[in-house]
C-alpha cells in the first residue's frame, strides 16, 4: 500500500505490517503502541494456535509416549496435554520445527525436517492471508482503532505472490532494516542460543551441501544440530537481506531499526512512518 504523508495521518483505521528478521524489534515496537487502541496480530502466534496446533500437540504426545509413566496415563485418558503458546512464548512452535542432524542430540532426519518446514510454510501463508479478516474483526467486533501485523521473519521466503499482494492491498508495509551492529547482535544471539527456524528449501539444500563438504560428513544424520544452526545463520541473514529490501521497495517503506529502538509511544511511531513516507 502506498500513500502520501497526509493520507497516512488522516487514515482513520491504520493497518500496518512490520517486516524484518526475528529479533530485530518488531514485537517490542508493537508493544510500545497503546494496547487499547492497536490490535496486535502476531503471525507466529496464529501459526501455533491454529495452523500448526494439531501437529505441535502430536509431536509433544509422541515424545510423552516414550516415557512409560506418561504413556500409560495418556492411553487411559487420565491426563491430557496442551501447549501454552503466547505471543512471548512461541517455544512449542520452535520445538515442532526442530533441528536437523544427529538423533542422539535431538536432531531430525532430513525428510522429517523438510516435512515440518513445508507445514510451517503453509501455516505462515495461512496466517498472513488471515490478516484482512482480522483487520475487519479488530475494528467491528473488538473496537480497536488500528491494527499492527507482527509478521514472522521468514515471510520473505514464502514465494507466494497472492499472499504478498493481499498484505500490500490491506496494510502499509514497514520494513525494520537493521544496521551492521544490529545484524551482528542477531548473529551473536543465534550463536549463543541456536533457535529452530524456517529455511526456504532451495537455500537449505545448497547450504547443507556446503556444510557436509566443509565438515567432511557423509550424511545429514551426522550433523551436530546446534553447530549447523550456528554455521548457517549468518548466511541466512545475508540471504534474506535483499529479499526484505525488494519487498519494501515493491510494496512499502523502509525504517532504520535503530530509529525504531528510540520510539517510546504512538506519536513517535506515527511521526517516524510519516517521515519515511515523505
C-alpha positions, 0 to 999 in steps of 0.5 A: 500500500502506498500513500502520501504523508497526509493520507497516512495521518488522516487514515482513520483505521491504520493497518500496518505490517512490520517486516524484518528478521526475528529479533530485530524489534518488531514485537517490542515496537508493537508493544510500545503502541497503546494496547487499547487502541492497536490490535496486535496480530502476531503471525507466529502466534496464529501459526501455533494456535491454529495452523500448526496446533494439531501437529505441535500437540502430536509431536509433544504426545509422541515424545510423552509416549516414550516415557512409560509413566506418561504413556500409560496415563495418556492411553487411559485418558487420565491426563491430557496435554496442551501447549501454552503458546503466547505471543512471548512464548512461541517455544512449542512452535520452535520445538515442532520445527526442530533441528536437523542432524544427529538423533542422539542430540535431538536432531531430525532426519532430513525428510522429517525436517523438510516435512515440518518446514513445508507445514510451517510454510503453509501455516505462515501463508495461512496466517498472513492471508488471515490478516484482512479478516482480522483487520475487519474483526479488530475494528467491528467486533473488538473496537480497536482503532488500528491494527499492527501485523507482527509478521514472522521473519521468514515471510520473505521466503514464502514465494507466494505472490497472492499472499504478498499482494493481499498484505500490500492491498490491506496494510502499509508495509514497514520494513525494520532494516537493521544496521551492521551492529544490529545484524551482528547482535542477531548473529551473536544471539543465534550463536549463543542460543541456536533457535529452530527456524524456517529455511526456504528449501532451495537455500537449505539444500545448497547450504547443507551441501556446503556444510557436509563438504566443509565438515567432511560428513557423509550424511545429514544424520551426522550433523551436530544440530546446534553447530549447523544452526550456528554455521548457517545463520549468518548466511541466512541473514545475508540471504534474506537481506535483499529479499526484505529490501525488494519487498519494501521497495515493491510494496512499502517503506523502509525504517532504520531499526535503530530509529525504531529502538528510540520510539517510546509511544504512538506519536513517535511511531506515527511521526517516524512512518510519516517521515519515511513516507515523505 
